[in-house]
């Protein structure tokens, strides 16, 4: 993300879709926050440490369809 930010600062005069880019970045960041601070704790998993790890692996297997 640091490279993305520096690139936007350096090349901002050439970017016509800068607002859209920020929107996509914020949407992805929001998705990460929802995943770590709502969805994982809802399933009994710590969103920062992925503990208990066996429950985390079982849940990820369900999400992947295994």
ABEGO torsion letter per residue (X at the ends): XAAAAAAAAAAAAABAAAAAAAAAAAAAAAAAAAAAAAAAAAAGBBAAAGOBAAAAAAAAAAAAGX
